[in-house]
Amino acid sequence: MMYSYVKYSDGTEVVFSDIYKGKNGEKCINVHFERTTENGFDSVRIKLPSYEVEVWEGNYSDKEIELFKKIVENSSDLFYKYASEGGLKFA
């Protein structure tokens, strides 16, 4: 299951997965950044807890990728909290 987190003014939407067990039994979450383009999508997926970029397709710049990594690092506790609660609850 994927849960909506935020949508930025450039059209980038951030979603995150349920918690799942990684190869070593650790609790993992995928955080996905995506925006539509004329030719499809720009996409980046960062895996918690390693903060590795697993997917990078399209035209996100190196600077944007570094910003996405910082967002994931600074919000990792929230991703785990909301994933364990079944996503954010909107009114």
PDB file of N, CA, C and O in Angstrom:
ATOM      1  N   MET A   1       0.845  -1.170   0.000  1.00  0.00           N
ATOM      2  CA  MET A   1       0.000   0.000   0.000  1.00  0.00           C
ATOM      3  C   MET A   1       0.895   1.240   0.000  1.00  0.00           C
ATOM      4  O   MET A   1       1.944   1.253   0.644  1.00  0.00           O
ATOM      5  N   MET A   2       0.481   2.268  -0.717  1.00  0.00           N
ATOM      6  CA  MET A   2       1.201   3.540  -0.746  1.00  0.00           C
ATOM      7  C   MET A   2       0.298   4.617  -0.149  1.00  0.00           C
ATOM      8  O   MET A   2      -0.916   4.616  -0.353  1.00  0.00           O
ATOM      9  N   TYR A   3       0.918   5.534   0.593  1.00  0.00           N
ATOM     10  CA  TYR A   3       0.193   6.599   1.279  1.00  0.00           C
ATOM     11  C   TYR A   3       0.720   7.956   0.821  1.00  0.00           C
ATOM     12  O   TYR A   3       1.926   8.136   0.652  1.00  0.00           O
ATOM     13  N   SER A   4      -0.185   8.901   0.623  1.00  0.00           N
ATOM     14  CA  SER A   4       0.189  10.249   0.230  1.00  0.00           C
ATOM     15  C   SER A   4       0.807  10.982   1.415  1.00  0.00           C
ATOM     16  O   SER A   4       0.332  10.861   2.544  1.00  0.00           O
ATOM     17  N   TYR A   5       1.872  11.744   1.152  1.00  0.00           N
ATOM     18  CA  TYR A   5       2.535  12.511   2.201  1.00  0.00           C
ATOM     19  C   TYR A   5       2.396  14.014   1.940  1.00  0.00           C
ATOM     20  O   TYR A   5       1.894  14.745   2.795  1.00  0.00           O
ATOM     21  N   VAL A   6       2.836  14.480   0.766  1.00  0.00           N
ATOM     22  CA  VAL A   6       2.784  15.908   0.443  1.00  0.00           C
ATOM     23  C   VAL A   6       2.894  16.085  -1.068  1.00  0.00           C
ATOM     24  O   VAL A   6       3.405  15.216  -1.773  1.00  0.00           O
ATOM     25  N   LYS A   7       2.402  17.232  -1.553  1.00  0.00           N
ATOM     26  CA  LYS A   7       2.586  17.597  -2.955  1.00  0.00           C
ATOM     27  C   LYS A   7       3.193  18.994  -2.983  1.00  0.00           C
ATOM     28  O   LYS A   7       2.645  19.922  -2.387  1.00  0.00           O
ATOM     29  N   TYR A   8       4.328  19.149  -3.674  1.00  0.00           N
ATOM     30  CA  TYR A   8       5.045  20.417  -3.739  1.00  0.00           C
ATOM     31  C   TYR A   8       4.581  21.258  -4.927  1.00  0.00           C
ATOM     32  O   TYR A   8       3.919  20.750  -5.833  1.00  0.00           O
ATOM     33  N   SER A   9       4.929  22.534  -4.919  1.00  0.00           N
ATOM     34  CA  SER A   9       4.451  23.477  -5.940  1.00  0.00           C
ATOM     35  C   SER A   9       4.934  23.146  -7.347  1.00  0.00           C
ATOM     36  O   SER A   9       4.302  23.559  -8.320  1.00  0.00           O
ATOM     37  N   ASP A  10       6.048  22.406  -7.483  1.00  0.00           N
ATOM     38  CA  ASP A  10       6.521  22.024  -8.819  1.00  0.00           C
ATOM     39  C   ASP A  10       5.804  20.793  -9.355  1.00  0.00           C
ATOM     40  O   ASP A  10       6.112  20.308 -10.443  1.00  0.00           O
ATOM     41  N   GLY A  11       4.830  20.283  -8.569  1.00  0.00           N
ATOM     42  CA  GLY A  11       4.075  19.110  -8.980  1.00  0.00           C
ATOM     43  C   GLY A  11       4.614  17.806  -8.431  1.00  0.00           C
ATOM     44  O   GLY A  11       3.997  16.758  -8.625  1.00  0.00           O
ATOM     45  N   THR A  12       5.761  17.843  -7.745  1.00  0.00           N
ATOM     46  CA  THR A  12       6.316  16.624  -7.156  1.00  0.00           C
ATOM     47  C   THR A  12       5.419  16.157  -6.022  1.00  0.00           C
ATOM     48  O   THR A  12       5.131  16.901  -5.084  1.00  0.00           O
ATOM     49  N   GLU A  13       4.987  14.915  -6.128  1.00  0.00           N
ATOM     50  CA  GLU A  13       4.185  14.300  -5.072  1.00  0.00           C
ATOM     51  C   GLU A  13       5.048  13.275  -4.345  1.00  0.00           C
ATOM     52  O   GLU A  13       5.819  12.542  -4.963  1.00  0.00           O
ATOM     53  N   VAL A  14       4.906  13.237  -3.028  1.00  0.00           N
ATOM     54  CA  VAL A  14       5.666  12.298  -2.201  1.00  0.00           C
ATOM     55  C   VAL A  14       4.690  11.298  -1.606  1.00  0.00           C
ATOM     56  O   VAL A  14       3.705  11.677  -0.972  1.00  0.00           O
ATOM     57  N   VAL A  15       4.972  10.019  -1.815  1.00  0.00           N
ATOM     58  CA  VAL A  15       4.177   8.941  -1.229  1.00  0.00           C
ATOM     59  C   VAL A  15       5.134   7.972  -0.550  1.00  0.00           C
ATOM     60  O   VAL A  15       6.322   7.942  -0.869  1.00  0.00           O
ATOM     61  N   PHE A  16       4.622   7.184   0.382  1.00  0.00           N
ATOM     62  CA  PHE A  16       5.456   6.225   1.094  1.00  0.00           C
ATOM     63  C   PHE A  16       4.712   4.922   1.263  1.00  0.00           C
ATOM     64  O   PHE A  16       3.482   4.887   1.244  1.00  0.00           O
ATOM     65  N   SER A  17       5.465   3.856   1.428  1.00  0.00           N
ATOM     66  CA  SER A  17       4.902   2.506   1.479  1.00  0.00           C
ATOM     67  C   SER A  17       4.588   2.083   2.903  1.00  0.00           C
ATOM     68  O   SER A  17       4.934   2.759   3.873  1.00  0.00           O
ATOM     69  N   ASP A  18       3.921   0.942   2.993  1.00  0.00           N
ATOM     70  CA  ASP A  18       3.807   0.248   4.270  1.00  0.00           C
ATOM     71  C   ASP A  18       5.204  -0.166   4.729  1.00  0.00           C
ATOM     72  O   ASP A  18       6.150  -0.170   3.941  1.00  0.00           O
ATOM     73  N   ILE A  19       5.320  -0.508   5.987  1.00  0.00           N
ATOM     74  CA  ILE A  19       6.565  -1.069   6.502  1.00  0.00           C
ATOM     75  C   ILE A  19       6.652  -2.522   6.032  1.00  0.00           C
ATOM     76  O   ILE A  19       5.676  -3.270   6.095  1.00  0.00           O
ATOM     77  N   TYR A  20       7.826  -2.899   5.566  1.00  0.00           N
ATOM     78  CA  TYR A  20       8.055  -4.286   5.156  1.00  0.00           C
ATOM     79  C   TYR A  20       9.422  -4.726   5.666  1.00  0.00           C
ATOM     80  O   TYR A  20      10.263  -3.893   6.006  1.00  0.00           O
ATOM     81  N   LYS A  21       9.639  -6.029   5.716  1.00  0.00           N
ATOM     82  CA  LYS A  21      10.920  -6.563   6.178  1.00  0.00           C
ATOM     83  C   LYS A  21      11.928  -6.578   5.035  1.00  0.00           C
ATOM     84  O   LYS A  21      11.650  -7.076   3.944  1.00  0.00           O
ATOM     85  N   GLY A  22      13.103  -6.021   5.311  1.00  0.00           N
ATOM     86  CA  GLY A  22      14.187  -6.038   4.345  1.00  0.00           C
ATOM     87  C   GLY A  22      14.937  -7.355   4.372  1.00  0.00           C
ATOM     88  O   GLY A  22      14.555  -8.282   5.088  1.00  0.00           O
ATOM     89  N   LYS A  23      15.997  -7.438   3.599  1.00  0.00           N
ATOM     90  CA  LYS A  23      16.799  -8.661   3.486  1.00  0.00           C
ATOM     91  C   LYS A  23      17.345  -9.127   4.830  1.00  0.00           C
ATOM     92  O   LYS A  23      17.434 -10.328   5.085  1.00  0.00           O
ATOM     93  N   ASN A  24      17.703  -8.194   5.675  1.00  0.00           N
ATOM     94  CA  ASN A  24      18.283  -8.537   6.969  1.00  0.00           C
ATOM     95  C   ASN A  24      17.251  -8.509   8.099  1.00  0.00           C
ATOM     96  O   ASN A  24      17.609  -8.541   9.277  1.00  0.00           O
ATOM     97  N   GLY A  25      15.975  -8.451   7.732  1.00  0.00           N
ATOM     98  CA  GLY A  25      14.921  -8.438   8.726  1.00  0.00           C
ATOM     99  C   GLY A  25      14.605  -7.064   9.281  1.00  0.00           C
ATOM    100  O   GLY A  25      13.746  -6.936  10.154  1.00  0.00           O
ATOM    101  N   GLU A  26      15.293  -6.016   8.785  1.00  0.00           N
ATOM    102  CA  GLU A  26      15.034  -4.673   9.265  1.00  0.00           C
ATOM    103  C   GLU A  26      13.708  -4.133   8.715  1.00  0.00           C
ATOM    104  O   GLU A  26      13.234  -4.574   7.668  1.00  0.00           O
ATOM    105  N   LYS A  27      13.124  -3.185   9.428  1.00  0.00           N
ATOM    106  CA  LYS A  27      11.882  -2.556   8.988  1.00  0.00           C
ATOM    107  C   LYS A  27      12.214  -1.504   7.936  1.00  0.00           C
ATOM    108  O   LYS A  27      12.965  -0.564   8.198  1.00  0.00           O
ATOM    109  N   CYS A  28      11.650  -1.671   6.748  1.00  0.00           N
ATOM    110  CA  CYS A  28      11.944  -0.789   5.619  1.00  0.00           C
ATOM    111  C   CYS A  28      10.692  -0.066   5.143  1.00  0.00           C
ATOM    112  O   CYS A  28       9.569  -0.540   5.317  1.00  0.00           O
ATOM    113  N   ILE A  29      10.918   1.083   4.542  1.00  0.00           N
ATOM    114  CA  ILE A  29       9.858   1.864   3.889  1.00  0.00           C
ATOM    115  C   ILE A  29      10.447   2.441   2.612  1.00  0.00           C
ATOM    116  O   ILE A  29      11.604   2.862   2.601  1.00  0.00           O
ATOM    117  N   ASN A  30       9.672   2.466   1.541  1.00  0.00           N
ATOM    118  CA  ASN A  30      10.058   3.158   0.315  1.00  0.00           C
ATOM    119  C   ASN A  30       9.363   4.509   0.283  1.00  0.00           C
ATOM    120  O   ASN A  30       8.152   4.606   0.482  1.00  0.00           O
ATOM    121  N   VAL A  31      10.154   5.559   0.028  1.00  0.00           N
ATOM    122  CA  VAL A  31       9.612   6.914  -0.126  1.00  0.00           C
ATOM    123  C   VAL A  31       9.817   7.286  -1.587  1.00  0.00           C
ATOM    124  O   VAL A  31      10.936   7.250  -2.098  1.00  0.00           O
ATOM    125  N   HIS A  32       8.727   7.642  -2.251  1.00  0.00           N
ATOM    126  CA  HIS A  32       8.736   7.842  -3.696  1.00  0.00           C
ATOM    127  C   HIS A  32       8.387   9.293  -4.019  1.00  0.00           C
ATOM    128  O   HIS A  32       7.382   9.818  -3.541  1.00  0.00           O
ATOM    129  N   PHE A  33       9.225   9.936  -4.836  1.00  0.00           N
ATOM    130  CA  PHE A  33       9.009  11.304  -5.317  1.00  0.00           C
ATOM    131  C   PHE A  33       8.704  11.204  -6.804  1.00  0.00           C
ATOM    132  O   PHE A  33       9.428  10.536  -7.542  1.00  0.00           O
ATOM    133  N   GLU A  34       7.638  11.865  -7.250  1.00  0.00           N
ATOM    134  CA  GLU A  34       7.250  11.742  -8.659  1.00  0.00           C
ATOM    135  C   GLU A  34       6.541  13.007  -9.122  1.00  0.00           C
ATOM    136  O   GLU A  34       5.747  13.596  -8.390  1.00  0.00           O
ATOM    137  N   ARG A  35       6.841  13.410 -10.348  1.00  0.00           N
ATOM    138  CA  ARG A  35       6.100  14.517 -10.976  1.00  0.00           C
ATOM    139  C   ARG A  35       5.873  14.176 -12.442  1.00  0.00           C
ATOM    140  O   ARG A  35       6.689  13.510 -13.079  1.00  0.00           O
ATOM    141  N   THR A  36       4.756  14.645 -12.956  1.00  0.00           N
ATOM    142  CA  THR A  36       4.447  14.406 -14.364  1.00  0.00           C
ATOM    143  C   THR A  36       5.240  15.376 -15.226  1.00  0.00           C
ATOM    144  O   THR A  36       5.548  16.497 -14.819  1.00  0.00           O
ATOM    145  N   THR A  37       5.560  14.912 -16.427  1.00  0.00           N
ATOM    146  CA  THR A  37       6.255  15.733 -17.414  1.00  0.00           C
ATOM    147  C   THR A  37       5.544  15.560 -18.749  1.00  0.00           C
ATOM    148  O   THR A  37       4.597  14.781 -18.855  1.00  0.00           O
ATOM    149  N   GLU A  38       5.989  16.269 -19.746  1.00  0.00           N
ATOM    150  CA  GLU A  38       5.413  16.121 -21.078  1.00  0.00           C
ATOM    151  C   GLU A  38       5.627  14.714 -21.629  1.00  0.00           C
ATOM    152  O   GLU A  38       4.837  14.232 -22.440  1.00  0.00           O
ATOM    153  N   ASN A  39       6.699  14.061 -21.184  1.00  0.00           N
ATOM    154  CA  ASN A  39       7.071  12.743 -21.712  1.00  0.00           C
ATOM    155  C   ASN A  39       6.831  11.601 -20.739  1.00  0.00           C
ATOM    156  O   ASN A  39       7.311  10.490 -20.966  1.00  0.00           O
ATOM    157  N   GLY A  40       6.095  11.852 -19.654  1.00  0.00           N
ATOM    158  CA  GLY A  40       5.855  10.787 -18.683  1.00  0.00           C
ATOM    159  C   GLY A  40       6.024  11.276 -17.262  1.00  0.00           C
ATOM    160  O   GLY A  40       5.249  12.102 -16.780  1.00  0.00           O
ATOM    161  N   PHE A  41       7.059  10.752 -16.583  1.00  0.00           N
ATOM    162  CA  PHE A  41       7.281  11.072 -15.180  1.00  0.00           C
ATOM    163  C   PHE A  41       8.756  11.204 -14.865  1.00  0.00           C
ATOM    164  O   PHE A  41       9.602  10.563 -15.488  1.00  0.00           O
ATOM    165  N   ASP A  42       9.053  12.053 -13.878  1.00  0.00           N
ATOM    166  CA  ASP A  42      10.335  12.040 -13.191  1.00  0.00           C
ATOM    167  C   ASP A  42      10.074  11.288 -11.902  1.00  0.00           C
ATOM    168  O   ASP A  42       9.099  11.579 -11.209  1.00  0.00           O
ATOM    169  N   SER A  43      10.924  10.322 -11.563  1.00  0.00           N
ATOM    170  CA  SER A  43      10.699   9.481 -10.387  1.00  0.00           C
ATOM    171  C   SER A  43      11.996   9.221  -9.637  1.00  0.00           C
ATOM    172  O   SER A  43      13.054   9.007 -10.230  1.00  0.00           O
ATOM    173  N   VAL A  44      11.880   9.245  -8.308  1.00  0.00           N
ATOM    174  CA  VAL A  44      12.984   8.870  -7.432  1.00  0.00           C
ATOM    175  C   VAL A  44      12.392   8.080  -6.274  1.00  0.00           C
ATOM    176  O   VAL A  44      11.384   8.475  -5.689  1.00  0.00           O
ATOM    177  N   ARG A  45      13.038   6.947  -5.948  1.00  0.00           N
ATOM    178  CA  ARG A  45      12.624   6.166  -4.784  1.00  0.00           C
ATOM    179  C   ARG A  45      13.806   6.024  -3.848  1.00  0.00           C
ATOM    180  O   ARG A  45      14.892   5.606  -4.250  1.00  0.00           O
ATOM    181  N   ILE A  46      13.574   6.383  -2.578  1.00  0.00           N
ATOM    182  CA  ILE A  46      14.597   6.280  -1.547  1.00  0.00           C
ATOM    183  C   ILE A  46      14.120   5.284  -0.507  1.00  0.00           C
ATOM    184  O   ILE A  46      12.978   5.340  -0.051  1.00  0.00           O
ATOM    185  N   LYS A  47      15.010   4.371  -0.136  1.00  0.00           N
ATOM    186  CA  LYS A  47      14.662   3.308   0.807  1.00  0.00           C
ATOM    187  C   LYS A  47      15.139   3.660   2.219  1.00  0.00           C
ATOM    188  O   LYS A  47      16.286   4.057   2.429  1.00  0.00           O
ATOM    189  N   LEU A  48      14.241   3.506   3.158  1.00  0.00           N
ATOM    190  CA  LEU A  48      14.594   3.618   4.579  1.00  0.00           C
ATOM    191  C   LEU A  48      14.818   2.224   5.109  1.00  0.00           C
ATOM    192  O   LEU A  48      14.103   1.320   4.675  1.00  0.00           O
ATOM    193  N   PRO A  49      15.736   1.972   5.996  1.00  0.00           N
ATOM    194  CA  PRO A  49      16.534   2.927   6.750  1.00  0.00           C
ATOM    195  C   PRO A  49      17.882   3.264   6.124  1.00  0.00           C
ATOM    196  O   PRO A  49      18.645   4.019   6.725  1.00  0.00           O
ATOM    197  N   SER A  50      18.212   2.738   4.940  1.00  0.00           N
ATOM    198  CA  SER A  50      19.543   2.935   4.352  1.00  0.00           C
ATOM    199  C   SER A  50      19.700   4.283   3.656  1.00  0.00           C
ATOM    200  O   SER A  50      20.823   4.743   3.450  1.00  0.00           O
ATOM    201  N   TYR A  51      18.598   4.916   3.296  1.00  0.00           N
ATOM    202  CA  TYR A  51      18.598   6.185   2.542  1.00  0.00           C
ATOM    203  C   TYR A  51      19.223   6.035   1.157  1.00  0.00           C
ATOM    204  O   TYR A  51      19.706   7.014   0.587  1.00  0.00           O
ATOM    205  N   GLU A  52      19.218   4.811   0.608  1.00  0.00           N
ATOM    206  CA  GLU A  52      19.726   4.595  -0.743  1.00  0.00           C
ATOM    207  C   GLU A  52      18.696   5.040  -1.763  1.00  0.00           C
ATOM    208  O   GLU A  52      17.492   4.869  -1.570  1.00  0.00           O
ATOM    209  N   VAL A  53      19.191   5.618  -2.856  1.00  0.00           N
ATOM    210  CA  VAL A  53      18.333   5.913  -3.994  1.00  0.00           C
ATOM    211  C   VAL A  53      18.244   4.631  -4.805  1.00  0.00           C
ATOM    212  O   VAL A  53      19.241   4.170  -5.360  1.00  0.00           O
ATOM    213  N   GLU A  54      17.049   4.057  -4.872  1.00  0.00           N
ATOM    214  CA  GLU A  54      16.864   2.784  -5.582  1.00  0.00           C
ATOM    215  C   GLU A  54      16.395   2.977  -7.013  1.00  0.00           C
ATOM    216  O   GLU A  54      16.683   2.153  -7.881  1.00  0.00           O
ATOM    217  N   VAL A  55      15.677   4.056  -7.259  1.00  0.00           N
ATOM    218  CA  VAL A  55      15.180   4.359  -8.603  1.00  0.00           C
ATOM    219  C   VAL A  55      15.428   5.842  -8.854  1.00  0.00           C
ATOM    220  O   VAL A  55      15.155   6.681  -7.995  1.00  0.00           O
ATOM    221  N   TRP A  56      15.946   6.157 -10.036  1.00  0.00           N
ATOM    222  CA  TRP A  56      16.123   7.552 -10.433  1.00  0.00           C
ATOM    223  C   TRP A  56      15.895   7.597 -11.930  1.00  0.00           C
ATOM    224  O   TRP A  56      16.770   7.224 -12.712  1.00  0.00           O
ATOM    225  N   GLU A  57      14.727   8.050 -12.324  1.00  0.00           N
ATOM    226  CA  GLU A  57      14.349   8.107 -13.739  1.00  0.00           C
ATOM    227  C   GLU A  57      13.844   9.505 -14.053  1.00  0.00           C
ATOM    228  O   GLU A  57      13.164  10.131 -13.239  1.00  0.00           O
ATOM    229  N   GLY A  58      14.177   9.976 -15.215  1.00  0.00           N
ATOM    230  CA  GLY A  58      13.679  11.284 -15.633  1.00  0.00           C
ATOM    231  C   GLY A  58      14.691  12.380 -15.394  1.00  0.00           C
ATOM    232  O   GLY A  58      15.899  12.162 -15.495  1.00  0.00           O
ATOM    233  N   ASN A  59      14.188  13.569 -15.076  1.00  0.00           N
ATOM    234  CA  ASN A  59      15.022  14.770 -15.103  1.00  0.00           C
ATOM    235  C   ASN A  59      15.209  15.464 -13.769  1.00  0.00           C
ATOM    236  O   ASN A  59      15.485  16.664 -13.749  1.00  0.00           O
ATOM    237  N   TYR A  60      15.072  14.762 -12.651  1.00  0.00           N
ATOM    238  CA  TYR A  60      15.411  15.392 -11.382  1.00  0.00           C
ATOM    239  C   TYR A  60      16.915  15.651 -11.372  1.00  0.00           C
ATOM    240  O   TYR A  60      17.699  14.801 -11.792  1.00  0.00           O
ATOM    241  N   SER A  61      17.313  16.830 -10.890  1.00  0.00           N
ATOM    242  CA  SER A  61      18.731  17.204 -10.852  1.00  0.00           C
ATOM    243  C   SER A  61      19.413  16.594  -9.626  1.00  0.00           C
ATOM    244  O   SER A  61      18.752  16.112  -8.706  1.00  0.00           O
ATOM    245  N   ASP A  62      20.736  16.625  -9.633  1.00  0.00           N
ATOM    246  CA  ASP A  62      21.509  16.172  -8.473  1.00  0.00           C
ATOM    247  C   ASP A  62      21.125  16.975  -7.231  1.00  0.00           C
ATOM    248  O   ASP A  62      21.029  16.430  -6.132  1.00  0.00           O
ATOM    249  N   LYS A  63      20.911  18.255  -7.419  1.00  0.00           N
ATOM    250  CA  LYS A  63      20.529  19.131  -6.305  1.00  0.00           C
ATOM    251  C   LYS A  63      19.173  18.707  -5.729  1.00  0.00           C
ATOM    252  O   LYS A  63      18.994  18.672  -4.512  1.00  0.00           O
ATOM    253  N   GLU A  64      18.227  18.389  -6.607  1.00  0.00           N
ATOM    254  CA  GLU A  64      16.915  17.932  -6.139  1.00  0.00           C
ATOM    255  C   GLU A  64      17.028  16.600  -5.396  1.00  0.00           C
ATOM    256  O   GLU A  64      16.365  16.397  -4.379  1.00  0.00           O
ATOM    257  N   ILE A  65      17.860  15.703  -5.898  1.00  0.00           N
ATOM    258  CA  ILE A  65      18.046  14.401  -5.241  1.00  0.00           C
ATOM    259  C   ILE A  65      18.613  14.599  -3.842  1.00  0.00           C
ATOM    260  O   ILE A  65      18.165  13.946  -2.900  1.00  0.00           O
ATOM    261  N   GLU A  66      19.585  15.485  -3.690  1.00  0.00           N
ATOM    262  CA  GLU A  66      20.149  15.761  -2.364  1.00  0.00           C
ATOM    263  C   GLU A  66      19.084  16.340  -1.433  1.00  0.00           C
ATOM    264  O   GLU A  66      19.047  16.002  -0.250  1.00  0.00           O
ATOM    265  N   LEU A  67      18.222  17.205  -1.957  1.00  0.00           N
ATOM    266  CA  LEU A  67      17.124  17.753  -1.161  1.00  0.00           C
ATOM    267  C   LEU A  67      16.167  16.634  -0.746  1.00  0.00           C
ATOM    268  O   LEU A  67      15.728  16.597   0.404  1.00  0.00           O
ATOM    269  N   PHE A  68      15.843  15.733  -1.653  1.00  0.00           N
ATOM    270  CA  PHE A  68      14.945  14.613  -1.333  1.00  0.00           C
ATOM    271  C   PHE A  68      15.550  13.736  -0.238  1.00  0.00           C
ATOM    272  O   PHE A  68      14.845  13.300   0.671  1.00  0.00           O
ATOM    273  N   LYS A  69      16.853  13.478  -0.326  1.00  0.00           N
ATOM    274  CA  LYS A  69      17.514  12.681   0.713  1.00  0.00           C
ATOM    275  C   LYS A  69      17.402  13.356   2.076  1.00  0.00           C
ATOM    276  O   LYS A  69      17.153  12.692   3.082  1.00  0.00           O
ATOM    277  N   LYS A  70      17.587  14.674   2.110  1.00  0.00           N
ATOM    278  CA  LYS A  70      17.468  15.414   3.374  1.00  0.00           C
ATOM    279  C   LYS A  70      16.045  15.353   3.912  1.00  0.00           C
ATOM    280  O   LYS A  70      15.837  15.197   5.115  1.00  0.00           O
ATOM    281  N   ILE A  71      15.069  15.477   3.021  1.00  0.00           N
ATOM    282  CA  ILE A  71      13.668  15.385   3.439  1.00  0.00           C
ATOM    283  C   ILE A  71      13.404  14.029   4.074  1.00  0.00           C
ATOM    284  O   ILE A  71      12.783  13.948   5.133  1.00  0.00           O
ATOM    285  N   VAL A  72      13.873  12.964   3.430  1.00  0.00           N
ATOM    286  CA  VAL A  72      13.654  11.611   3.950  1.00  0.00           C
ATOM    287  C   VAL A  72      14.372  11.425   5.287  1.00  0.00           C
ATOM    288  O   VAL A  72      13.801  10.871   6.227  1.00  0.00           O
ATOM    289  N   GLU A  73      15.615  11.886   5.374  1.00  0.00           N
ATOM    290  CA  GLU A  73      16.362  11.765   6.625  1.00  0.00           C
ATOM    291  C   GLU A  73      15.680  12.526   7.762  1.00  0.00           C
ATOM    292  O   GLU A  73      15.548  12.005   8.870  1.00  0.00           O
ATOM    293  N   ASN A  74      15.249  13.748   7.488  1.00  0.00           N
ATOM    294  CA  ASN A  74      14.631  14.580   8.527  1.00  0.00           C
ATOM    295  C   ASN A  74      13.232  14.113   8.908  1.00  0.00           C
ATOM    296  O   ASN A  74      12.744  14.450   9.987  1.00  0.00           O
ATOM    297  N   SER A  75      12.588  13.352   8.051  1.00  0.00           N
ATOM    298  CA  SER A  75      11.208  12.917   8.301  1.00  0.00           C
ATOM    299  C   SER A  75      11.084  11.416   8.521  1.00  0.00           C
ATOM    300  O   SER A  75       9.968  10.899   8.572  1.00  0.00           O
ATOM    301  N   SER A  76      12.190  10.708   8.650  1.00  0.00           N
ATOM    302  CA  SER A  76      12.124   9.250   8.726  1.00  0.00           C
ATOM    303  C   SER A  76      11.242   8.777   9.881  1.00  0.00           C
ATOM    304  O   SER A  76      10.499   7.807   9.731  1.00  0.00           O
ATOM    305  N   ASP A  77      11.314   9.447  11.026  1.00  0.00           N
ATOM    306  CA  ASP A  77      10.472   9.040  12.152  1.00  0.00           C
ATOM    307  C   ASP A  77       8.995   9.185  11.821  1.00  0.00           C
ATOM    308  O   ASP A  77       8.176   8.371  12.247  1.00  0.00           O
ATOM    309  N   LEU A  78       8.654  10.221  11.061  1.00  0.00           N
ATOM    310  CA  LEU A  78       7.254  10.414  10.661  1.00  0.00           C
ATOM    311  C   LEU A  78       6.814   9.352   9.657  1.00  0.00           C
ATOM    312  O   LEU A  78       5.690   8.857   9.736  1.00  0.00           O
ATOM    313  N   PHE A  79       7.683   8.997   8.720  1.00  0.00           N
ATOM    314  CA  PHE A  79       7.322   7.944   7.756  1.00  0.00           C
ATOM    315  C   PHE A  79       7.030   6.639   8.481  1.00  0.00           C
ATOM    316  O   PHE A  79       6.048   5.965   8.171  1.00  0.00           O
ATOM    317  N   TYR A  80       7.869   6.276   9.440  1.00  0.00           N
ATOM    318  CA  TYR A  80       7.625   5.046  10.202  1.00  0.00           C
ATOM    319  C   TYR A  80       6.350   5.149  11.028  1.00  0.00           C
ATOM    320  O   TYR A  80       5.574   4.195  11.089  1.00  0.00           O
ATOM    321  N   LYS A  81       6.128   6.282  11.654  1.00  0.00           N
ATOM    322  CA  LYS A  81       4.921   6.473  12.475  1.00  0.00           C
ATOM    323  C   LYS A  81       3.665   6.345  11.609  1.00  0.00           C
ATOM    324  O   LYS A  81       2.759   5.573  11.924  1.00  0.00           O
ATOM    325  N   TYR A  82       3.622   7.113  10.513  1.00  0.00           N
ATOM    326  CA  TYR A  82       2.430   7.098   9.679  1.00  0.00           C
ATOM    327  C   TYR A  82       2.240   5.774   8.956  1.00  0.00           C
ATOM    328  O   TYR A  82       1.104   5.347   8.749  1.00  0.00           O
ATOM    329  N   ALA A  83       3.311   5.123   8.573  1.00  0.00           N
ATOM    330  CA  ALA A  83       3.179   3.807   7.933  1.00  0.00           C
ATOM    331  C   ALA A  83       2.587   2.806   8.905  1.00  0.00           C
ATOM    332  O   ALA A  83       1.762   1.977   8.523  1.00  0.00           O
ATOM    333  N   SER A  84       3.003   2.879  10.154  1.00  0.00           N
ATOM    334  CA  SER A  84       2.464   1.927  11.146  1.00  0.00           C
ATOM    335  C   SER A  84       1.001   2.218  11.488  1.00  0.00           C
ATOM    336  O   SER A  84       0.287   1.344  11.980  1.00  0.00           O
ATOM    337  N   GLU A  85       0.556   3.460  11.222  1.00  0.00           N
ATOM    338  CA  GLU A  85      -0.823   3.854  11.500  1.00  0.00           C
ATOM    339  C   GLU A  85      -1.720   3.768  10.260  1.00  0.00           C
ATOM    340  O   GLU A  85      -2.896   4.126  10.328  1.00  0.00           O
ATOM    341  N   GLY A  86      -1.192   3.307   9.154  1.00  0.00           N
ATOM    342  CA  GLY A  86      -1.988   3.205   7.929  1.00  0.00           C
ATOM    343  C   GLY A  86      -2.121   4.510   7.174  1.00  0.00           C
ATOM    344  O   GLY A  86      -3.142   4.752   6.532  1.00  0.00           O
ATOM    345  N   GLY A  87      -1.105   5.357   7.242  1.00  0.00           N
ATOM    346  CA  GLY A  87      -1.085   6.616   6.514  1.00  0.00           C
ATOM    347  C   GLY A  87      -1.546   7.779   7.351  1.00  0.00           C
ATOM    348  O   GLY A  87      -1.958   7.615   8.499  1.00  0.00           O
ATOM    349  N   LEU A  88      -1.473   8.964   6.764  1.00  0.00           N
ATOM    350  CA  LEU A  88      -1.932  10.176   7.429  1.00  0.00           C
ATOM    351  C   LEU A  88      -3.441  10.203   7.407  1.00  0.00           C
ATOM    352  O   LEU A  88      -4.069   9.703   6.474  1.00  0.00           O
ATOM    353  N   LYS A  89      -4.007  10.775   8.417  1.00  0.00           N
ATOM    354  CA  LYS A  89      -5.467  10.891   8.518  1.00  0.00           C
ATOM    355  C   LYS A  89      -5.871  12.323   8.185  1.00  0.00           C
ATOM    356  O   LYS A  89      -5.519  13.259   8.904  1.00  0.00           O
ATOM    357  N   PHE A  90      -6.604  12.486   7.103  1.00  0.00           N
ATOM    358  CA  PHE A  90      -7.061  13.809   6.682  1.00  0.00           C
ATOM    359  C   PHE A  90      -8.525  13.967   7.050  1.00  0.00           C
ATOM    360  O   PHE A  90      -9.298  13.009   7.021  1.00  0.00           O
ATOM    361  N   ALA A  91      -8.891  15.194   7.399  1.00  0.00           N
ATOM    362  CA  ALA A  91     -10.293  15.464   7.761  1.00  0.00           C
ATOM    363  C   ALA A  91     -11.162  15.494   6.541  1.00  0.00           C
ATOM    364  O   ALA A  91     -12.370  15.707   6.648  1.00  0.00           O
TER     365      ALA A  91
END
